C-alpha cells in the first residue's frame, strides 16, 4: 500500500454524482503557484437557484432568481475571503467567524470551536473550511455530527505543507444518498495538474462535476512570490 499515492482530482469528481460542496487547496507542479478551488452542488430548487458573484475580498453566493429564493440561511454566504495574504475558503458563514478571529491574531481552529455542523437533520451537513497561507501551506477542517441524531460535534483539523503538484480535496458528502452520508477520514490527496494554466484547470473541474447537480465553481491561482493572482468563476446560470 502506497500511503503517499496521489489520485486524480477529475477522476474522483467524475466517479461521484454528489460530493456536495468541495474545497481543493494545493500547489502547482512548479512549486511557485498556489491553487484554491471551491464548488457547490445542489439537489433542491432552492439550492440550485444560486450563482457565485465577485466581491472585493473574494466571492459570495446570491440567488440567481430572487423571486424564487426560499430559505437563505444555509445557502447565501461569503465562501471566499482574503485576509492579508491568507485566503479563507469555506462552505458557509463560518468564513466570517474565521476572518474575525484571524484579524484579532487568533487561529482558525479557535474560531471553529464556536461553530458546529449545519442544523439540517437528518443530513447534518458538515462545515468544511480551508485556510491557504502565503507560503503555499494550508489547513483544512471539518465539523461533523458525532452520531445520526446530531447530538454532538466532531472537530477535525489537518495541516499540510505545500508540496509541488500535490493538493488535498475535502468535500461534505461521500456520495448521493438519503440521508446524505457525511465525509469520513483525512482529506483526499490529489494531483494538481496545471498544464494549460488556470483556464484548463477550471474547465477540467467543471466538466468532471455531475451535469445535473453542479451549480458554481471558483478557482484561484496565486503567485507565491508576488501575491498576484488570477481567478475564474463558472456558474450553471451564466
N, C-alpha and C positions, 0 to 999 in steps of 0.2 A: 504493500500500500504506500503510495506516494502522498504524504500529507501536504507537500508543497505544490501539488499539481494545481494549475490554474485552468478553469473551464472557460468556454466561450460564452460571453455575455449574450450575444444574439441567439445562440443555440438554446440557452436557458429560457430566454423570453419566448422564443418560438414554440417551445415544448410546453409552455404553461399558459393555459387560456386565461387564468385570472390570478396573477400575483398581487393584484390590488394596487397599492401605491408603492413606489420603489425609489431608493436612493443609491447612486453609484458614486464613489469617490476613489481617486487613484492618480497615477502618473502616466503620462505618455512614455513610449519607449525611449525617447531622447533624454528622459530624466530632468528636463528643463521646463515642462509644461504640466500643470495640474489639470485634472478633469473633475467636473461635478455635473451630475445629471439627476433629474428628478422627473418622474412621470406619475400621472394619475389615471386610474381606470374607474369605470362605474357600470352598475347594472340597472339602477333605477333611473327614471326620467329626471329626477331632481339632481342626481349625481352627474348625469350626462349633460346637463344644461350649464356647462362651465367652460371658461377659457382662461388661459394664463395671460396676464397683462403686465407690461414692464412698469416698474417703479424706480425712482432714483437710486434706491439702495438694493434692488433685487426685482422680485416679481410678486404679484398677488393673484388670487383667483377671483373671478367675478362671474355673475350669471350672464350667459350668452343672451338669454331672453328673460329680462327681469320680470315680466308678467307671469312667467311660469315657475318662478322661484318659490319653493315651499319652505322647508326649514333650513335656514342658512347656517345654523350653529356649528356644524361639523364639516361644511364644505366650502365656506368662504373664509379665507385666512391668507396670511403672508408667508408662503412656504420658503422663500429665499430672501435672506437679508445679509448685507455686508456690514461688518463692523471692523473698522481699521483695515487690516489686510487679511482678516479672517472672514470666512463665508459660512453662514449657518444655513442648513437645508433641513426642513422637517415636513411632516405630513399634517401639521395642524397649528393651532395658535400658540403652541409651546415655543415657536420661533421667537415670539416677543418676550416670553419669560427668559429664555436663554440670552437674548440680546440685552435685556435689562441687567442680568447678573454679570455678563461679561463687561458691560460698561462700568460696573462697580468693582471690577477686578476679581470677580468671583467665578469659579469654574462652571462649566456646563453641567457637570454631574450634580452639583449642589442645586442648580436651578431645577433640574428634573426631579429632585426629591419632593418638590411641591406639586408635581403633576402625576397623573395616572393614565391608564388606558381610556379609550373613549367609552362613554356610557351608552353603548348601542347594543346591549344584550339581545340575543344570545351570541352575537359575533364577538363582542368586546374587542373591537379593532385596536391593535397595538398602536402606540405612538412611537414612531421611529424618527430619529434625529441624527444629524451629522454636523461636524464642525471641521472644515478644511483649513489647515494652517498655512501661513505664508511660505513655509519651507517644504510644503508638499506632504507633511504628515497629517493625520486626520483621526478623528474619533467618530464612532458610531454607537448609538444607543437604542435600545428597545425597551419600552414599558408595556408589559402584557399581563393578562389575567393569570392568577395562580391556579384557578380552577374554573369549571364550567359555570359556576354560579356568580362569578365576578366578585368574589368576597375579599380578595387581596391582590396586591400588585407585585409582580416580579420586575426588578430593575436590573438591566444588564448594560455594561459599558465596555466597549472594545476600543483599544488604542493602537494605531498602526503607524510605522514609519513609511515614508514614501519610497516605494521601490519602482524603478523604471519598468514600464509595461505591465504593472500589476495594479489591480483595484479590488475593492470589496463592494458587494451588492447586498443590500438589506431591503426586504420587502415585507408587507404586512401579512400576507396570507401564503400558505403553502401552495394552494390551488383553489379552484372553484369548489363550492360546496354549500350546504345549508344545515347548520351554520357554517360559516367560513372558517377553515382551520388556520389557526394562528401560526406564524413563522416560528420555527424551532431551530436552536443551535446557533453557531457562530455565523456572522455574515459570510456570504459565499465569495471565495477567492476567484477572481476573474481576470482574464487578459484584457488589457486596454489596447485596442487596435486603432491607431490614429493615422494610418496611411490614407492619404486623401484629405486630411485635415478635419476641421470641425464639421463641415457640411456632410462629408461622407460618414463620419461617426454618427451624427444626428439622424441622418436618413436611415442608416442601418438599424439603429434602435427603434425608430418609428415603424419601419417595415416589419420588425420582428414582433411588435406588440399585436395582440389579437385585434383584428379589424373591427369586431363588434363592440369591444369593451374599452378600447383606448380612447382617451379624451384629450390629454395635453402632455407635452414633453418640453422640458427645459434642459439646455446643455450650455456649460461654460468651460472654455479653455483659458487658463491664466498662465502667463509667463512668470516664472518664479523670481527671475532677476529684476524685472521692471514693474511687475504687478499689472501690466497691461493685459486686458482680456478681450476675448470675443465670446459672444453668446448667441444662441439661437432659441427660438420658441416655435413649436408646431402645435396647432390646435385642430381638433376634429372639425370644429365650427370655424372655418377660416374666415 
